[in-house]
Amino acid sequence: MWKNSYKQWLTSPVFDETTKKELRAFEGNDQEINDRFYKDLEFGTGGLRAIMGAGCNRLNKYTVRRITHGYGNFLLSEYGEEAKVRGVVIARDMRYNSEEFALEVAKTLAALGIKTYLFKEITTTPELSFAIPYLDAIGGVVITASHNPPKYNGYKIYDYTGCQATLVLAEKIIEEINKITDYGRVMVSDENSALINCLDDTVDTAFVGAVKSKMIHPEIIKQVGQDFKILYTPLHGTGRKPIFRVLEEVGFKNIYTVEAQLIEDPEFSTVKSPNPEEIAAFALALEAAKANDVDLIMGTDPDCDRVGALVKVEKEYISLNGNQLGSLLVYYLVTTNDKAKSMNHPYIVKTIVTSELGAEIARRYGVDVYDTLTGFKFIGEKINDIGDSGKFLIGYEESYGYLVGTHARDKDGVSSSLLIAEMAAFYYAQGKTLIDILEDIYKEFGYSREELISKTLKGQDGIQKIKEMMAIFHSIPESKKSELGIVKVSDYLQKIDGLPKSDVLKFFFDDGSWVAIRPSGTEPKIKFYLGVVGRNTADTKKRMDKLKRFIQNYKKPMG
């Protein structure tokens, strides 16, 4: 099957000579050919991320056209003429081929008679989410692979609310994409089509205004803005323009950066990985921060939907993980926001693999808590389901994604950066750091600690091994569970807690610890989320080590 697909791409007039030249370069290499052609590139419920290159299992202009043609057919089937009139917003990051792929999306939709709005420059994912309802569009597409290595790119679809395509919508879109089996039937328009509209700066300005409106204590910037020092790095990504603009416009005066990381570099040449979840990504930022004695370091990933932070404590910088930052933001929102205190049933939303600390804080202050499956689309969907968006305080997940307010329906590194900076400045005015506040929270709510263990297993064999691992955990005998101190297992394949069916297992232990296990929705990984609460730091480490032994010996329950 895969050999036939390979030959078809080599001989069909549909594919250009550049593509065929790339394919001829590994003629006779069955392993490479198989990997590129053993299946059509799969569009999952969270969109897709894939290696770029020639072949039906790679991201290239032909597979982008195929996906877009299926998406366009879905829009026409679901919304009819309304889809053509309202149109689709298209954004992109700075990766290799992102500009070309974004244009291919616009040309393919235009060939179907669907209007598009194309950002003329690289644009953050949260601004794409904001722009869809702002322009009253029917949907949106962003070309990005977030923090993946340079050889990857990706494709995400959004609904008319600015939320990533939810399960029901994604299934319909996937069905339409899978109907496209002949690349020769996918048409594209001329790039000068009247249906392709380039956006000016109006949306940028509106987005920045929406972000600034989410501040709780703007007056604090006037008080300490002259003294409080921030270093922000976009890690070569899309966050540069909006975040510097927002920080400067609200009044922060001492803003530093890493000049080399302002460059829109698809190789991300100054970092091993442009991922703010990894402390190594902040190596250059730490050097610059120490040289300038800054109080707060922040960095965003390439599409600027995630943000990481480090805080100066005396002469050192301590990193805050996603759970800690989320819990701090919840604490700040519920304890210092008079508007939230006066609301009837304000609420927060988090994922099932996120720490319970933020939820405990919220409940203590009379705030409702909703759990969702992993993936910010579920948080956006929950906001839409609940309605009355004015009562929504924050949605967040452990992977450094936060949304404060409802200007978007996806995690927003721009507004999060502003709120983190404001929060740090607020406590700075009291002579405290965010680490001091976190310690206060721990003393009141218990010492929380969370860790993530990921195993990457590539190719067909890797996918099978991940399935086998999940099967092992699904089949732990009851006697073994008792021996391990497991008091409850939540199997989300059984569609529990009012959530959609998902291949996630969560084990709860008799000491209050928990482990959640799930295959990644966007990468060939299996992920283990570990959470404990203890009496002190030493106690949490002891409990965490116990959970790690459970993971490391995952095959032992089978004997």
RORO-592781 format. One record per residue: x, y, z of N, C-alpha, C, CB in turn; residue in one letter. Coordinates in steps of 0.02 Angstrom, whole numbers, plus 50000, padded with zeros to 5 digits. Last residue first. Glycine has a CB too. Example, Ala and Ser with C-alpha at 12.3 -4.5 7.8 and 13.67 -1.06 7.14 Angstrom:
REM RORO-592781
506424988850354506844994750357506455000250394507044997050286S;506604971650390506154977550390506604983550390505654977650452A;
***
This chain:
REM RORO-592781
501484955451861501834949651887502434947751844501364943751890G;500864966951832500644961151793501014954751814500754962351719M;501484976551908500814974351929500574968251891500324980051920P;502694978851834502684974051889501984972051912503064976851946K;502694988851744502544982151719502474977051775503084979851670K;503055000451814502364999851788502194992851762502255004951733Y;504045005551894503924998351895503244996651865503954995751967N;503965019151879504565015751854504465008151850505165017351897Q;502755021951947502815022851875503395018851846502905030251858I;503105018652079502515015552049502555016051972501865018952074F;504145027352098504285020152099503705016252067504405017652170R;503445039252098503915037952044504085030452040504555042052052K;502755038352218502385038252155502845036652096502035044952143L;503835039352307503415033452307503015032752242502935033552368K;504285052152281504725046452265504325039952263505285045952317D;503225059452335503335059452263503785053652242503655066152242M;503385057152470502775054652437502865054452361502175059052455R;504605063852489504535056752506503935053652471504465055852582K;504255076852455504755073152415504705065652428505465075652433K;503345080052554503115079552485503605075852441502975086552456T;504215080252665503675075352662503405074552591503105077452709D;505025091152636505325084452641504785079052635505695083752708A;504085101752641504435100052578504725093052579504985105152566T;502655095952736503205100552723503555098152660503705100852784N;501555087852728501605092452786502145097652775501745088552849R;500895086652557501215084352618501235089652672501915082052604G;500205080152413500135085552463500435082852528499385087852472V;500585076552240500575074852311500445081152352501235071452333V;500485069852076500315075152123500285072652194499665078352104G;500995067151909501045064951978500895070852025501735062051993L;500655060751752500595066651795500565064351868499965070951775Y;501395054451614501215052651682501225058951724501695047251710F;501095051351442501245056051495500975053551562500955063051479K;501815045851294501365044151348501585048351407501375036351364I;501905052451126502135052051196501595048951239502315058951222K;501965058850992502015051651006502295050451076502475048250954P;500765072551009501445070051000501455062551016501935073951046E;499465076051036499795079550980500495076850966499835086850995T;498945069751145498505070551088498845073451027497925074851106G;499835057151236499775063951212499315064251151500465066851195S;499005045551343499395046751283499305054051262499195041951225P;499045046851523498695047851459499195048051401498275054351461R;498745045851693499125043151637498715044151574499295035651648I;498995052551855498585052251796499015050151737498235059151782A;499045049252026499415048651963498905048351907499875042251963V;499075056352193498735053952133499215053552073498145058452116W;498895056152374499275057052312498875054452252499965053452316S;498235052752489498015058752454498395060252390498085064652499G;498605040552535498915046352569498725052952534499675045552570D;498005031152454497725032152521498045037852559497815025852561D;497825037652285498145033552337497885035552406498905034252334F;497075036152128497085039852190497345035252246496375042652208F;497395037051956497435033052017497485037552078498045028252013F;496645038851805496885042651862496825038251924496485049251871K;496835037651630496745034151693497005038551749497105027251693L;496125040851473496485043551531496315039351592496305051151543V;495495041851336495955036751361496415039751415496375033751303D;493805047251354494505048751338494955043551370494695055951363S;492175053551332492595047651335493315049451314492315042051290K;491785069051418491805064651359492275058751370492015068551297P;491095069451586491585071451535491565066651476492295071751566L;490365066051698490045070451649490515072751593489775076351683G;491095056551766491095063551791490805068451740491815065551808D;491555045751626491355047251695491375054751709491805043451745I;491805036351515491395042351510491105044251579490825041351459K;492715026451519492035024551538491565030551539492035021251606Q;493905031951500493635028451442492905026451455494055022251426L;494285036351622493895040951581493685038051514494295047251570Y;494295029351769494435027251701493985031451654494305019651691D;494965031651920494495034851874494715033051803494475042651884S;495105022052062495355022851994494805026051952495585016051964V;495585022152233495095023752181495445024252114494725030352198K;496605018152313495935017852342495385019352290495875022852400V;498105009852321497655013352274496935012552300497715010452201I;499105003252388498765008852422498315012852377499275013352452G;499644991952334499964998352317499645004352352499934999452241L;498754982352378499454981952400499814988652389499814976352363E;497634985952305497624986452378498324986552406497224980552408S;498094982952175497904989852193497904990752268497204991552164K;498234969152184498834973252176498684980552194499104972852105K;496894965452189497354963752245497984967852243497534956252243S;496424969752066496184972952127496644971552186495474970752143E;497694971151936497204967351977497014971052041497494960551995P;497764982051801498054980551867497534976951909498304987051902I;497364985651672497234978851695497574977051761497444973951643S;497744998251636497034996851639496884990151673496744996751568H;499114996751630498825000551686498074999251693498965007951677F;499194989151512499464986551575499154990151634500234987451577I;498654997751417498304991551432498544988551498498414986451375A;499635007551411498985009351437498595003051457498585013351385M;500654999751352500745002651419500075004351450501185008851416M;500084996951228500224991451274500314993951346500854987651251E;500045009651172499415006051183499515000451233499145003251117K;501415011851164501005016251206500335012851222500885023051172I;501755002151070502015001651139501615005951188502765003651141K;501125007350956500915000950983501145000051056501174995150941Q;501865018950937501135019450948500875013050980500765020850881I;503125013350912503015017550970502275018150988503305024450959G;502945006850791503105002850850502965006850914503825000550849D;502745017950707502215013150717502325009050779502155008650657Q;503585032250788503435027450736502875022750753504045023550720G;504255034350956504095036450889503935030650843504665040450860K;503945038751111504035032451074503795033551003503625026551109L;504365046851257504255047651186504425041151150504685053451158T;503655049351410504045044451372503865045351299503905037151397K;503695060651546503485059251478503945054051446503485065651435S;503095065751698503565061251667503295059551598503675054751710I;502915079451803502685076351740503255071951713502475081751688L;502375083351970502895082051920502575078751859503465077751948E;501995093452112501785089852052502375088852006501215093552016E;501535096952276502085095852229501825091552172502705092552264R;501015107052413500865103252352501495102552309500315106752311S;500725108052578501275108552530501125103952469501955106652563Y;499245116652632499645110652625500155111452569499205104652612G;498625128852648498255123652612498635117052606498095126052543F;499455137252725498735137252737498385131152707498425143452708E;500715134952679500605134452751499855133952767500905140552787K;500535137552543500695130752565500555129952640501435129152551Y;500335151452546499805147052522499915139852547499765147152445I;501595155652589500995157152630500415152552611500785164552622D;502325151552478502455148452543501865149752591503115151252574E;501815160252384501725153052375501835149352441502195150352321L;502295172252433501565171152432501415163652424501235175152374I;503665170452413503405171552481502655170052484503535178952503D;503675169552275503885163652314503645164352386504655162852311I;503345182252238502855177052225503035170552262502795175752150L;503905192752374503975189852308503415184652299504675186552298T;503575208452461503565201152455503685199052382502895198352480K;503315221652486503955219052508503995211452503504085221152579G;502195226252428502135224252499502785221452527501575219152506Q;502585227852300502405233952337502325232552411501765236952309A;502645214552264503275218352271503155224652311503565220052201Y;501315211852244501635209252306502315212552318501705201652302Y;501165218952123500705220052179501025217752245500035216252167F;502105213152039502195220152060501765221752121502025224952002A;501535200552022502195201052053502325208152078502745199052003A;500345204651957500315201052021500985201552057500135193652009M;500855210251838500465214351885500455211151954499745215251860E;501465198851782501865204851798501505209251848502025208751734A;500335190951767500895188551810501325194451830501315183251773I;499605198751678499335197351745499865194851793498775192251742L;500455198651564500265204951596500025203751668499725208551556L;500485185051537501105188651552500955195151588501515189951489S;499135182951507499435179651565500085183051585499575172251549S;498965190051389498615192451450498905189251512497865191051446S;499875181651314499935188951316499605191551380499605192151254V;499555168351316500195170351346500275177851351500745167551307G;498115160451338498355166851313498995168951350497815172251320D;497085147051282497585149651329497945155551297498085144151350K;495525152151209496115147951211496605150951261496435147151141D;494565161051187494345154551212494915149551210493745151951170R;494575178451238494775172951195494475166551224495565172351189A;493985186451329494135189551265494355184351214494685194851274H;493645182551459493355178951402493455182451335492615178051414T;494825179851595494335183551557494135179851494494605190451539G;496325172151577495955176351624495485180651584496445180651669V;497045157151547496605162151516496225165651571496105158851465L;498565148151527498085151651569497665156351526498445155551626Y;499765135051530499255138651491498715141551536498945133951440G;500705126351582500875133451576500385137351533501565134151547Y;500155113551601500655114551549500735121951531500485110551488S;499095112951689499765112451717500315113951666499875105551745E;497895125751647498135118851647498865118751668498045115651577E;496425136151674497145134851669497295127351670497525138251727Y;495395150351678495465143451658496205142051651495085141951591G;494585161951786495195159451754495105152151734495805160251800I;493255167451800493855170751826494485168451789493935169351899L;491645170951744492235166751734492855170551756492295164651660F;490615179651745490775176351808491385171651803490175172351833K;490405183751616490665188651664490865185651730490165194051676G;489775173951544490505173951546490795178951594490775175251478S;488555166251535488655171651584489405172551597488285170051650D;489025148851502488745155351485488885160451539487995154851473G;489335135351504489075138451565488735145151549489635139551616I;489815132951374489245129151400488915132651460489465122251421D;490915141451361490345142251316489725138851344490505139451246N;491725135851459491525142951464490905144151421492105147651443I;491895123151403491545123851467491305131051477491995121751525K;492655126151290491985123251282491575124051345492035115851263E;493845130351349493445134951309492735132651300493765135951241G;494185117951406494075123751449493655128951412494745126851473I;494355110451293493835108351340493675114051390494055102051378F;495425116351233494775116751198494205114851245494775112151136K;496525113351307496185119551323495525120351286496635125451306F;496745097751380496675101451317496265107651328496355096951262G;496025084851475496625088551456496555091551386497245084051460T;494325087751534494865083651507495455088051488494625079551446L;493945098151677493855095951608494395090951591493865101951559T;493055104051820493605100251791493435098351719493765093951833D;492645118951904492455114051854493085110751827492045117251797Y;492155127052052492705123952014492425118751967493225120652062V;491615142652124491485136052096492065133652053490835136152054D;492165150752269492175150652196492055143452172492855153352170V;492345153052405491675152852377491625152952302491295158552403G;493615151552450493365158452442492695158652405493875162652405Y;493825138152447493875141552512493565148552509494605141952535R;493815135852309493245133652350493245137152418493255126052360R;495085141152274494475143952246493875142152291494355141352175A;495965132752343495965139952357495295142952335496555143552321I;495675120652280495565121352353495525128752372496125117852392E;496095123552150495385121952163495225122752237495225114752140A;497455125152167497055130852145496315129752158497175132152072G;497755111552206497875117252250497455123252231498615119152251L;497685100952123497065102652158497145108952201496845096752201E;498505101951962498515101852035497835103852065499065106452062S;497835093651818498105099651851498045098951926497725106051826T;497155084151754497855082651771498205088551803498235080551708V;495905089151727495945083851776496665081951794495585077751750I;495995107351716495975100651687496085095451742496515099851632T;494835120351768495505117351762495435110451733495865117151831K;494015135551793494015129151757494735126751753493695129851686V;493035144851913493655143551877493585136751843494275143751925I;491725157051944491995150351936492665150251901491505146051898Y;490485164852052491045165252004491355158251998491585170452028P;489165165552122489435159652088489955161252034488875155852057H;488985182152113488605176252133488835170352091487835177452126N;490295193652161489925189652112489525184052145490395186652060M;491125200152246490415202152247489985198052200490355209352229S;492375195352222492095194152288491345195552289492445198352340K;492645200452096492535193252104492195191652170493205189452099A;492835213852129492285211952084492125204552091492475213552011K;493975213852206493335215452238492745213352194493295222952253D;495285203852211494825206552160494135207652191494775201652100N;496095197452299496205204652290495715207852242496905205752265T;495745183852306495875187552369495945195052360496495184852401T;495545178652180495005177952229495125181952293494915170652246V;496725181952108496065183852083495525183752137495865179352025L;497745176352185497735183552172497045185852151498245185352118Y;497395162752176497425166052241497375173652233498075164252277Y;497535160752037496885159652069496865163452136496755152152080V;498905163352026498425167651991497725166852021498405165951916L;499415152752103499545159752122499045164452090500255161752104L;499005141852026498745142652094498845149752120499095137652141S;499755144151909499025143951907498725145151975498785137351879G;501055143051959500825149351930500065149751928501115150351859L;501015129451999501145134852048500905141552022501895135252064Q;500785122851878500315122151933500395127751984500395115351966N;501945126451804501275128451782500745127951836501065124251724G;503255132251918502965127851868502245129951852502985120551892N;504445144751931503775142651952503495138051898503305148851964L;506155145951979505645144951928504985142651960505865139951875S;507115158252053506755152052064506185151552013506475151652137I;508685165252058508045165252024507725158352030508125167251949Y;509625174452186509485168752143508795169352110509535162252183E;509815183852280510215184452220510095178752170510955184752238K;508215185352338508895187652354509295188052290509235182752406E;507405179152210507385178552283508105179652307507105171552306V;506525182552065507145183752102507005183152177507435190752085K;505685169951973505645175552020506295176252057505055174452069V;505095165451811505585164551866505585170851908506295162851838L;503845157851707504115163451746504615161151798503545167251780A;503045154951547503395152751607503705158651642503935147551589G;501595152951448502095157451478502395154151539501775164251496V;500785149651292501045147351357501565152351382501345140251352R;500515155051172499925153251212500135150551281499505147951175D;501475158851076501305163251131500635161451165501265170451106C;502085151450983501435154250964501115158151021500955148750942D;503345148751052503315152050986502635154750966503525147250934P;503115153251228503295148751175503165152051107502895142151181D;503845166251333503275162851301503525158351245502775168151272T;504445171051493504575168951425503975165251397505195164451422G;505045182151621504495178551588504705176651517503855182951586M;505685186351778505835184051710505225180551682506465179251708I;505825199551893505395194351864505625192751793504655196551864L;506805208551933506395205251984505995199351957505915210252014D;508525210351880507795210851870507425206751922507605208451799V;509915213951870509575213451935508815214051928509845218751983D;510635213251755510225219251765509805219151829509765220151706N;511285201151763511685207151747511305213551761511885206851673A;510215192651786510705193751839511125200051827511165187651846K;509605193451660509245195451720509725196951778508745190051740A;510545188151573510355195251566510005197751629509905196151505A;510565174951622511185178951619511015186351617511615177051558E;509225171251603509505171451671510145175651673509645164351696L;509155171351464508745176051503509015176751574508005173751504A;509955160551432510175167351414509785172651452510095168451338L;509115150251492509835151051507510085158051491510245145951467A;507805146351475507925152851505508665154251520507525153451569F;507735133551433507545138651384507705145651409506805138051367A;507975125951546508535127051500508375132451448508705120651464A;506735124051605507165129351632507745130951585507425127251701I;505295121751512505965119251526506425124951547506245115651464E;504155128351480504095123251532504785120751554503665117451509E;504425136051370504495139251435504375134451494504015145051440P;505325130451237504775128351280504865131451350504735120651284N;506165128951121505845135251139505235134151184505645139151076P;507625119751154506915119351141506585125851163506585113151177S;508895124751156508805117851135508075116651116509025112951191K;509155141351088508895136751139508865129651111508195139051164V;509525149050983509835150651048509605145951104509675157751068T;508815145350868509525143650873509845145150940509905147350821S;507605142150805507645143150878508355141950902507145138450915F;507375141350672507825136250700507865136650776508525137050670E;506625152350641506295145850639506725140150665506075144250570P;506655167250722507115162150698506775155250699507755162050741D;506515182650736506025177450716506405171750681505475180450667E;507395189050874507405187250803506895181750789508115185050782I;507455190051007506935194050975506885192350901507095201550983L;508535183551055507915179751052507325183851028507765176951120Q;509545192751061509615187351012508965183451004510175182651032A;509155200851170509125203351102509135197851049509695208151089E;508165197851296508755194651266508725196351192508765186751279V;507655212151396507535206351354508205203151336507155208351290T;506735222851512507345220351480507175214251437507875218451533Y;505965236851571505845230551536506475228651498505225231051488I;505425247851669506065244251666505955237251637506385243751737N;504115252551665504655256651636505305252751627504775262551680K;502425249351643503065246551665503635250151628503095238851653F;501215254551589501625258651632502265255551660501235260851687G;500425249351491500125249651558500575253151608499965242651583V;501265249951380500675254251382500355254651451500165251851332E;502255240251409502435247351405501825251851412502795248751339E;501505228451405501875230251466502055237651466502515226051471L;501005228951272500555228951330500925231251392500265221951341V;502195228551194501715234051187501265234551249501275233051123R;502765216451232503115222651246502645228651243503705223651197F;501705208351182501865208451253502265214651272502255202151273I;501585210451041501025211951087501235212351160500505206651080P;502955207650989502605214050981502045215151032502315214450911K;503325194151040503735200251046503315206651044504255200350991R;502665182151021502465186351077502805193151080502595182851139G;503095173350924502605178450904502435183450960501975175150882T;504855169350957504175168150935503755174350924503835163950982G;506085168651016506065168950942505365168850914506465163250913H;505725170151150506045163951127505965163151052505735157851163L;505305182051200504815178351160505095171751134504595182651101P;505645187151366505915184551303505375180751265506525180051316T;505785200151486505345195951445505705193651383504695199651427Y;506095205551644506415203251583505935198551547507105199751598L;505735219651744505485213651710505955211951652504755214551685I;505765228051899506105226351837505875219651810506865226251849K;505085241751982505025234651970505315232951901504295232451975F;505145255851975505665252052010505665244551992505575252652085D;504085261251909504745264351898505305259951925504765271151930Q;502985254351957503205253351889503885256151873502715256251843G;502385256252079503045252952079503335252052009502985246152111V;501255264652056501605264752119502315261952115501215261052171Q;500775261651933500985268551945501405269052008500375273151951K;500435248651957500985249951911501235257051920500755248751837I;499315249252035499935247052067500535248452023499905239552084I;498235252251957498535257751996499205255752026498065259952051E;497735240651906498185244651864498535250251901497795247651807P;497265227451964497515233252001498005237351958497875231052067H;496805219351861496415219951923496615226251961496505213751967I;496645218651683497035220351743496565221251803497445226851731M;495955216951568495935211451616496325212951680496195205151584K;496185226851477495575227451518495525222051571494965227251474S;497275222551405497375227551458496775228151504497535234351426K;496615214051313497085211351362497185216251420497775209951328V;495885223251237495535218051275495975215051329495285212451228A;496935230451179496465233851224496085228851267495975237951183G;497515220551100497905223551155497445227051205498425228451127V;496435218751010496665213251054497055215951113497105208351014F;496385231050946495805228750984496005223251033495265226250936A;497645231050883497485236150933496895234050977497345242750899T;497485220050795498025220250845497855225050902498695222350811D;496425224350714496325218650759496865218550814496335212050720V;497065235050645496475236150687496365230550737495855236950643T;498085233650555498265233650626497665234350673498745239050640D;497305223050428497745228550449497865228150524497445235450429D;497275207550338497065211750395497565217350408496985207450458L;496845203650174497395204550222497175209450276498035207250186C;495755192050106495815198750133496385199050184495155201050166N;495205183549972495765183550021495895190650043496405180249991I;494285185449875494045182349937494585181949991493775175349922L;494925189749763494565194849802494305192049869493985197749762A;496525182349740495795181749741495485187149785495595174849765S;497865181349728497575188049724496815187949723497835191549663N;498185168049721498295171449785498035178649786499045171549801E;496905158549642497485162949637497565166649703497395167949577D;496365143449728496265149549690496925153149679495765154249725S;496405125749707496605131749742496495137749697497355131349765V;495615109549729495755115549690496005121249735495135117749652M;495805092749728495835098549774496055104649734496325097149833V;495915082249646495265085449648495245091449695494725080449668R;497155076749665497035080249603496375083949601497065075449546G;497115069349780497405075949784497265080149722498155075549796Y;495865059749834496195061349770496445068549773495705060449710D;495205058849952495705053749937496105055149874495365046949932T;494275065450066494715068050014495275063050002495005075050034I;493645060150173493325058950108493785061150051492655062650104K;494335064750281494465057850261494135056050194494215053050314N;493745077350297494445076850274494585069850247494935078450331I;492495073750348492545077050283493255076550255492345084350288E;492875068150470492485064150422492535067150352491745063750444E;493465079050531493875073350513493525068950462494045069150576I;492315086850553492845089350509493275083550485493275094550546I;491615078750643491305080550579491835082850529490775086050589K;492525078450749492325072150716492015073550648491835068350761E;492555091950785493155088750757492985082350721493665087350812A;491285093950840491475097350778492065093850744491645104650792L;491405085550952490855084550904491035087750838490205087450931V;492555090751019492535083850994492005082850941492405079151052L;492935107450955492775102651007492665095750976492155104851048T;494175117650894493635113150875493535107750928493785109850807A;494535130751009494765125350966494185120550953495365121650998Q;493535145551003493735139551039494005134450989493145136551080C;492965155950941493675156550955493945150750995493825162950991G;491685153950903491785157350968492515158650983491485153051025T;491745146750786491565153850781491615157550847490865154450754Y;493235136150810492535137450793492385144950796492055133550840D;494815132150734494415135250786493695136350762494725142050808Y;496165120850706495535123750683495135126250743495125118650643I;497895120050671497355119850720496745123550693497585122750788K;499345112650623498735115350595498185114550647498535111750527Y;501175113550612500525111050634499945115050607500485110950709G;502855107050595502365112450592501685109450610502365115950522N;504565102450631503845101650637503465107950617503655099650707Y;505885105250635505655101350577504895100450577505995094650577K;506145112050758506075115850695505795111850636506735118550676P;505105104450891505735105850856505615109050787506135099550848P;503705113150972504035107350942504675109250906503555103750894N;502935122951030503645122651049504005116551021503695122651124H;501845125550897501985127550966502735127050980501595123051015S;501685124550766501835118250801502055119750872502375114250763A;500445132450662500965132650714501085125650741500755137450772T;499245141050590499795136750570500345137650621500045138350497I;497545141550630498215144150645498725138850625498285146050720V;495945146350576496495141550569497145144950591496545138850496V;494195148250616494875150650609495365144850604495065154950668G;492485153850582492995149450610493695152350600492955142550578G;491645163750543491345157150557491845152250587491055154250492I;491825180150616491995174950568491665168350589492755174150562A;491735192450682491125188550669491235183350614490545193250648D;492875198150724492705199250654492065195650633493275196850610L;492825193450855492885200650843492685202350772493605202950857Y;492835179550843492205182850860492225190350848492025181450932P;494235179450790493675176050758493005179150778493675168550776I;495165185850872494965189050809494345185850778495535188750760A;495455177450981495095183750992494785186350927495565189051022F;496195167650915495585165750951495145171950963495755162451018S;497265175550869496825172050821496165170250853497175165750793L;497795178850992497495184250952497055181250897498035188750921E;498285166351036497715169551071497405175251031497935172051137P;499345164250939498745160150938498165163450977498895153350968T;500055179050866499975174350921499335170350913499975178050989T;500775180350704500255182350752500185176950805499585183550716T;501715187550572501635182250621501185184650678502325179850648I;500665197450460501285196050497501165190050543501525202250537E;499415197950405499985199150360500655197750393499965206350336K;498105186550423498565191050457499195191850414498745188450529F;496725185650320497405183250329497825188450365497715181450260L;495165179750305495525185450333496215183050352495145188650396Y;494165173750169494655172850222494945179550242495215168150199T;492655166450102493075172350116493575170750172492635178350136K;492415152949997492405155250066492895160950076492575149350115I;492435146149877491995151949883491945154849953491315150049861G;493365136849861492705134349881492205140049890492755130249945L;494455144549840494235140449784493545137449797494735134849769A;494645149349969494385153949918494125150049857494935158849896A;495215138150029494545140350049494225145049998494585143850117L;496435138249959495985132449955495275134249975496255126749999T;496985150649994496855149149924496365143249916497505147549887K;497135149150134496715154450107496515152950035497075161250110A;498035138350140497375137850173496895142950142497435139050249V;499115144150075498785138350044498095137250075499215132050053E;499475153750170499205155950105498855150250069499785158650060L;499935145250269499375149750283499055152150218499595155750325A;501035139450203500455135250222499845139550236500635131050283F;501895150550188501635147050129501015143050146502185142350100E;502135153550323501835158650279501525155250217502355163950258E;502735141550367502105143950397501755148950352502235147050465S;503965137050319503365135750278502715138350308503305128350267N;504685137250478504775135850408504095134150376505275130050398Y;503795148550591504135142350572504235141950496503725136350595R;503145158950651503745160550612504105154350585504225164550653M;501355156550635501945158450673502535159450625502115153050727D;499755163250581500335158850574500885161150621500595158750501R;497975163250543498575165950574499145160950568498455167850649A;496435167350473497025163050468497635166550497497165161150393I;494675166050483495275169950501495875165150502495195173450570V;493375164550364493845161150409494455165550421494045154150381V;491645169950335492345168750321492735165650378492665174950301G;490355175050311490705176750373491455175350368490415172850431R;490035170150182489975177250197490405179150258489245179150210V;490205156350186490535160250134490565167650152490175159350067K;489385152750293490115151550297490485155850247490275144150286A;488125155550243488385159550299489135158750306488035157450364E;487845145750151488065152250126488355156650182487495155850093E;488215132450264487975134750199488275141450178487235135250200G;488575126250383488325133150386488085135950319488855137550412Y;488915112750355488635114650420488285121450419489185114750473E;489415112550225488885107850244488525110150308489175100850254S;490395122250233489845123150185489255118550202490075121750113L;491235116650330490925123150341490315124150295491435128750329L;491625104550266491255104450329490885111050340491725103050389F;492345109850159491725105950146491295105450208491905098950120N;493415115350232492955119650194492305116150178493285122050130G;494015103650280493745108650327493245113150292494315112750358Y;494405097950158493935094450202493605099150252494285088850239G;495295107950118494725106350076494185102750116494935102150014H;496245106950220495845113050213495225111850171496265118650184T;496805094450196496485095850260496005101750254497015097150315I;497325096950066496835091650078496455092850143497195084850081R;498235107450089497655108550045497115103250058497865108349970R;499145100650170498795106550196498175107950154499265112750197V;499615091350080499215088950137498845094650171499675085350188T;500245100449993499715096049968499285093250025500015090249928Y;501235106850065500685110850037500105106550013500935115149980K;501465096250209501715099750150501115103350118502055094750099N;501855085050330501505091350318501845094950260501505095750382L;501645067450295502065073250312501645079550299502725073350269R;501075056550239501125056750311501605062150334501345049950339N;501215058050104500535058950130500525058750207500075053550103C;502635068150053502315061950073501645063150105502755058150120G;503955079150100503545076150048503255069550073503945075149983A;503835089050253504185085450201503695082550151504615079950230G;503795091250430503695093850363504105089850312503885101250359M;502995081850555503615083550522503455086050452504105077450520I;501575089150641501905083950602502565086550574501455081450545A;500105090650731500785092950724501165087350689501115094750794R;498365095150723498925090650710499575094450715498865087350642L;496875094950821497245097450764497805092550748497515104550777G;496355087250920496705093250940497075096450882497185091750997G;495825076250859495355080750891495685087150916495015077150950T;496865075350709496565072950770496085077950800497095071150820G;497215070450553496985076350588496605073950649496535081050543F;498565061450493497935061250530497805067850564497945055650581E;499155058250333499245062450392498575063150429499525069350373L;498885041350286498775048450273498875052250339498055049750243D;500245029450304499565031850318499505039050293499405031450394K;501475026450254501075020850280500365022850299501425017750340Y;502335036250203501755034350163501315028850193501985032050096F;503435038850282503115044550248502445042750215503575047350197R;503815026250323503635031250374503265037150343504255033750410D;504135020150200503575017650241503345022950291503785011350279N;505265027450165504675027750123504055025550163504755023350060I;506145023650267505955030750259505315031350219506525034650226E;506225009750242506015012250308505775019550304506595011750358Q;506695008650111506005006550127505765009250195505964999050127D;507545016450006507555016550080506845015050104507805023550108N;507295017249872507625011249897507675010849972508315010749868G;507475034749869507235028849833507645022749855507295029949756E;507725047049925507765041149969507445034949936507405042650035F;507615055949819508235055949858508285049949905508295062349898A;506345056049769506845051849735507485051149775507005054749666R;505745065749852505555058649858506065053949825504865057549827L;506325077549805506415075549875506265068149884505965079749922E;505825077349675506545077049686506705074949758506865083949671K;504465078949698504705072649671505465071849680504535072149596K;504435092249745504195086749787504485080149763503425086449788T;504895098849631505265099449695505075093749742505115106349729T;503905096149537504565093049530504975093449594504945096249472E;502265093249612502765097049575503455093549577502825104149603D;500875082649582501415084749626501985087849587501675078749667F;500025079349477499775083749531500345086649572499285079849576V;500525069849393500645076849375500395081849428500305078449308P;501285055849474500685059849462500865067049443500225059849523S;502475049249510502265049449440501685054049424502085042549419T;502705050049646503265050949601503045052049529503725044949604L;501485047149702501745053849712502325055249664501985054849786W;501415033649663500925038349638501175045549645500265037549676Q;502445027949736502495028149663502015033149634502365021149633K;501895029349866502535032449849502605033249773503125028249877Y;500775021349856500695028549869501325032249849500525029849943S;501395008949840500975011649787500875019149794500295008049786N;502005007549962502425007949902502025010749843502705000949884K;500925006550047501345012550052501805013249991501765012250116W;500424994050000500005000050000500435006350000499535000050061M;
***
